Amino acid sequence: MSSTDARAAQSMPLIEHLARAGRRAAEVVLVPAGLRPRQVVTLKLLSEHGPVSQQALGELLCLDPSNVVGLLNELEDRGLTVRRRDPADRRRHIVELSAGGEAELDATYALLDRIEDQVLGTLTAEAAPSRPHRVGRTESAAPSRPHRVGRTESAAPSRAGPQPRRVGQ
């Protein structure tokens, strides 16, 4: 076994420990807010991709269509997403992040950002390159998120940037 392989093997228990600590800390924040990790991932994907078909969202989430319906029902009941018929094909539903969902996602990112700082803050300077989005950040810096594009008029105005590739129809 090479020294690189040995170091990687020695790192795996630490990585598993950090993942477990991060999951526990995140649950403490998410559970009182009433969000589950799958819901946060869904909101994040909608934020990044803009309005997508319900089928495409299921593919992005790697979920069975019946599970997507339940997940979206929960998010829609809380006012975090909006589902509407596709005017081009009335059989399809288009899903998008609502203004409330955007606000909830921003608040969740702020909380999760602090948790990430706590969990990963003990890493040495040598580990910093593996956290490029964190290097040079200040405490007051807002969490970095990709700009959203392709929003409808009922949502926030579109921001400049390339149109994201849509998955499925």
C-alpha positions as CSV (number, residue, x, y, z in Angstrom):
1,M,0.0,0.0,0.0
2,S,1.4,3.4,-1.0
3,S,1.7,6.2,1.5
4,T,-1.1,8.1,-0.4
5,D,-3.4,5.0,0.0
6,A,-2.5,4.7,3.7
7,R,-3.3,8.4,4.3
8,A,-6.7,8.0,2.5
9,A,-7.5,4.9,4.5
10,Q,-6.7,6.8,7.7
11,S,-8.9,9.8,6.6
12,M,-12.0,7.7,6.0
13,P,-12.9,7.3,9.7
14,L,-12.4,11.1,10.2
15,I,-14.6,11.8,7.2
16,E,-17.3,9.5,8.5
17,H,-17.1,11.2,12.0
18,L,-17.4,14.7,10.4
19,A,-20.4,13.5,8.4
20,R,-22.1,12.1,11.4
21,A,-21.4,15.3,13.5
22,G,-22.6,17.5,10.7
23,R,-25.8,15.4,10.2
24,R,-26.6,15.6,14.0
25,A,-25.9,19.3,14.1
26,A,-28.0,20.0,11.0
27,E,-30.9,18.0,12.4
28,V,-30.9,20.2,15.5
29,V,-31.5,23.2,13.2
30,L,-33.8,21.6,10.6
31,V,-36.2,19.7,12.8
32,P,-37.5,22.8,14.7
33,A,-37.9,24.6,11.4
34,G,-40.0,21.6,10.2
35,L,-37.6,20.8,7.3
36,R,-36.1,17.4,6.5
37,P,-32.8,17.1,4.5
38,R,-34.7,15.9,1.4
39,Q,-36.9,19.0,1.5
40,V,-33.9,21.3,1.8
41,V,-32.3,19.5,-1.2
42,T,-35.5,19.9,-3.2
43,L,-35.6,23.7,-2.4
44,K,-32.0,24.0,-3.4
45,L,-32.5,22.2,-6.7
46,L,-35.4,24.5,-7.5
47,S,-33.3,27.5,-6.6
48,E,-30.5,26.3,-8.9
49,H,-32.6,25.1,-11.9
50,G,-35.6,27.4,-11.7
51,P,-39.0,26.1,-12.7
52,V,-38.8,22.4,-13.8
53,S,-41.4,19.7,-14.6
54,Q,-42.4,17.5,-11.7
55,Q,-40.9,14.5,-13.6
56,A,-37.6,16.3,-14.1
57,L,-37.5,17.2,-10.4
58,G,-38.1,13.6,-9.5
59,E,-35.2,12.6,-11.8
60,L,-32.9,15.2,-10.2
61,L,-33.9,13.9,-6.8
62,C,-33.6,10.2,-7.9
63,L,-37.1,9.6,-6.4
64,D,-40.0,7.5,-7.5
65,P,-42.8,9.7,-8.9
66,S,-45.2,8.8,-6.1
67,N,-42.6,10.0,-3.5
68,V,-42.1,13.2,-5.4
69,V,-45.9,13.9,-5.2
70,G,-45.8,13.5,-1.4
71,L,-42.7,15.6,-1.0
72,L,-44.2,18.4,-3.2
73,N,-47.5,18.2,-1.3
74,E,-45.7,18.9,1.9
75,L,-43.7,21.8,0.5
76,E,-46.7,23.3,-1.3
77,D,-48.8,23.0,1.9
78,R,-46.1,25.1,3.7
79,G,-46.1,27.7,0.9
80,L,-42.5,26.9,-0.1
81,T,-43.2,25.7,-3.7
82,V,-45.8,26.4,-6.4
83,R,-47.1,23.7,-8.7
84,R,-49.0,24.7,-11.8
85,R,-50.1,23.0,-15.1
86,D,-47.7,23.4,-18.0
87,P,-49.6,25.5,-20.6
88,A,-47.9,23.6,-23.4
89,D,-49.0,20.2,-22.0
90,R,-51.8,20.2,-19.5
91,R,-50.8,16.7,-18.3
92,R,-47.5,18.1,-16.9
93,H,-46.9,20.0,-13.8
94,I,-44.3,22.7,-13.5
95,V,-42.8,23.2,-10.0
96,E,-41.0,26.3,-8.8
97,L,-39.7,27.8,-5.6
98,S,-42.1,30.4,-4.1
99,A,-41.0,33.6,-2.5
100,G,-41.6,31.9,0.9
101,G,-39.5,29.0,-0.2
102,E,-36.7,31.3,-1.2
103,A,-36.8,33.1,2.2
104,E,-36.9,29.7,4.0
105,L,-33.9,28.5,2.0
106,D,-31.9,31.7,2.7
107,A,-32.6,31.3,6.4
108,T,-31.7,27.6,6.3
109,Y,-28.5,28.3,4.4
110,A,-27.5,30.8,7.0
111,L,-28.0,28.3,9.8
112,L,-26.3,25.4,8.0
113,D,-23.4,27.7,7.1
114,R,-22.7,28.3,10.8
115,I,-22.9,24.5,11.4
116,E,-20.5,23.9,8.6
117,D,-18.1,26.4,10.2
118,Q,-18.4,24.6,13.6
119,V,-17.9,21.1,12.2
120,L,-15.2,21.9,9.6
121,G,-13.6,24.8,11.4
122,T,-11.2,22.5,13.2
123,L,-9.6,21.3,9.9
124,T,-6.0,22.3,9.4
125,A,-4.9,24.9,6.8
126,E,-3.9,22.0,4.5
127,A,-7.6,21.0,4.3
128,A,-8.6,24.5,3.2
129,P,-8.2,23.8,-0.5
130,S,-10.9,21.2,-0.2
131,R,-13.3,23.9,1.0
132,P,-12.7,26.5,-1.8
133,H,-16.1,28.2,-1.3
134,R,-15.1,29.0,2.2
135,V,-11.6,30.4,1.7
136,G,-11.4,34.1,2.3
137,R,-14.9,34.4,3.7
138,T,-15.8,36.7,6.6
139,E,-18.3,36.0,9.3
140,S,-20.7,38.5,7.8
141,A,-20.5,37.1,4.3
142,A,-23.7,35.7,3.0
143,P,-23.8,32.0,1.9
144,S,-22.9,31.8,-1.8
145,R,-25.7,30.4,-4.0
146,P,-26.0,30.2,-7.7
147,H,-28.2,32.8,-9.4
148,R,-31.7,31.6,-10.4
149,V,-32.8,31.9,-13.9
150,G,-36.0,31.1,-15.9
151,R,-38.4,32.3,-13.1
152,T,-41.9,33.1,-14.0
153,E,-43.6,36.5,-13.6
154,S,-45.3,35.3,-10.5
155,A,-42.0,34.7,-8.8
156,A,-39.0,37.0,-8.3
157,P,-37.6,38.6,-11.5
158,S,-35.1,36.7,-13.5
159,R,-31.4,37.3,-13.0
160,A,-28.9,37.4,-15.8
161,G,-27.1,34.2,-16.6
162,P,-27.1,31.2,-18.8
163,Q,-30.3,29.1,-19.0
164,P,-29.9,25.9,-17.0
165,R,-30.2,22.6,-18.8
166,R,-33.6,21.1,-18.1
167,V,-33.7,17.4,-17.3
168,G,-36.6,15.4,-18.8
169,Q,-39.9,16.9,-19.7
